[in-house]
Amino acid sequence: MTRFVDRTALITGGTSGMGLATAHRLISEGAHVIVSGRTRQRVDRAAAVLGPRALGVVADTADLNGLDALMDTIKTRYGRLDIVFANAGVGTFVPFAEITETDFDHTVDVNFKGVFFTIQKALPLIADEGSIVINASWTLHRGNGVLTLYSATKAAAHNLARTLAAELAPRGIRVNSISPGYIDTPMYPAAALSEAEAAAITSRVVAGRFGRPEEIAAAVAFLASPEASYINGQDLVIDGGLVNAIPA
């Protein structure tokens, strides 16, 4: 497939998991991809794996100076962006009463502030008719204990997708979000769970298993492609039926 030939994409948090899988997918369809991450080692490893059409840049999305430097690098190297996948995120999974101000600031800084300013600072580079995809979460659709802070930031990120879809429509820029369910990634590795914990999770999923990063990548590629030209301001839930169906 060649849907993204001569297209340039930025993927924040692109050094592992869903971000890295999406980078592989877009490159396989002809795109040039910039992946950002917070450590040199992980960025270099991802760029080496992705090959010559990838550029790895060290940037913390919660650091606005780092975002400015990232955009300057993209402008110098490529001149424009056609796709932005605002994927970088962190998880804080503790009971509400135990959340500290440090937890709050860090989670909001990455999951909402980082997404907000990634898009704002990328906007001058995004070509008309471009596409922005924000990584939200199934947790914005269904209350779940110990996910209070995480869920709130993801709900904010999804709301940003809807409001930006309206604001950027005159330029033909589409903005959507995705809400992955339980995906087997380094941030939430299925192998790290006990057999009982894994069984408890998959028993709630109609598909009966964890999702794969490649399945998220396929959805992001679709939303970024011309095939999704009439999809805007939406949230695509990719969860194996977790939110909307009850296992038999």
Secondary structure by P-SEA (a helix, b strand, c coil): ccccccbbbbbccccccaaaaaaaaaaaaccbbbbbcccaaaaaaaaaaacccbbbbbbccccaaaaaaaaaaaaaccccccccccccccccccccccccaaaaaaaaacccaaaaaaaaaacccccccbbbbbbcccccccccccaaaaaaaaaaaaaaaaaaaaaaccccbbbbbbbbccccccccccccccaaaaaaaaaaccccccccaaaaaaaaaaaacccccccccbbbbccccccccccc
